[in-house]
Amino acid sequence: MLRWLAEKIPAHLPKAFVIGLACWGVAAILMGAAFACVKLGWHAAYMMVFAAIFICILGFMGSVAWFLVERTSGRVTKWRG
């Protein structure tokens, strides 16, 4: 499944852009899980999901910085090779 998804991503996109979008997408999915944990009263599970969301957001912010540095330096790492 992941290989199929990776093949669908155009090769010309910057790697930082693709990784940032992946982090954002995973965080968005985890937000739904966090909402469900709160509604069900599972506070320990909520804290674990919230920590994962925090890590995804940090990854997204790092990808934005990576993307901006590559754009300003003129050296862009392509998604595939």
Backbone hydrogen bonds, N-H to C=O, Kabsch-Sander energy under -0.5 kcal/mol:
donor,donor_aa,acceptor,acceptor_aa,energy
5,L,1,M,-2.2
6,A,2,L,-2.6
7,E,3,R,-1.9
8,K,4,W,-1.0
9,I,5,L,-0.7
9,I,6,A,-0.6
13,L,10,P,-1.1
15,K,77,T,-3.0
18,V,14,P,-1.9
19,I,15,K,-2.5
20,G,16,A,-2.3
21,L,17,F,-2.3
22,A,18,V,-2.1
23,C,19,I,-2.5
24,W,20,G,-2.3
25,G,21,L,-2.5
26,V,22,A,-2.5
27,A,23,C,-2.3
28,A,24,W,-2.2
29,I,25,G,-2.0
30,L,26,V,-2.6
31,M,27,A,-1.7
32,G,28,A,-1.0
32,G,29,I,-0.6
33,A,29,I,-1.4
34,A,30,L,-2.6
35,F,31,M,-2.2
36,A,32,G,-2.1
37,C,33,A,-2.3
38,V,34,A,-2.2
39,K,35,F,-2.4
40,L,36,A,-2.0
41,G,37,C,-0.7
41,G,38,V,-0.8
42,W,37,C,-2.3
43,H,41,G,-1.4
46,Y,42,W,-2.2
47,M,43,H,-2.1
48,M,44,A,-1.7
49,V,45,A,-2.5
50,F,46,Y,-2.9
51,A,47,M,-1.9
52,A,48,M,-1.8
53,I,49,V,-2.3
54,F,50,F,-2.4
55,I,51,A,-2.1
56,C,52,A,-2.2
57,I,53,I,-2.5
58,L,54,F,-2.3
59,G,55,I,-2.3
60,F,56,C,-2.3
61,M,57,I,-2.5
62,G,58,L,-2.3
63,S,59,G,-2.1
64,V,60,F,-2.1
65,A,61,M,-2.1
66,W,62,G,-2.6
67,F,63,S,-2.9
68,L,64,V,-2.5
69,V,65,A,-2.5
70,E,66,W,-2.4
71,R,67,F,-2.3
72,T,68,L,-2.4
73,S,69,V,-2.0
74,G,70,E,-1.4
75,R,70,E,-0.6
76,V,74,G,-0.7
78,K,76,V,-0.6
79,W,11,A,-0.7
79,W,13,L,-2.2
80,R,11,A,-1.1
81,G,79,W,-0.6
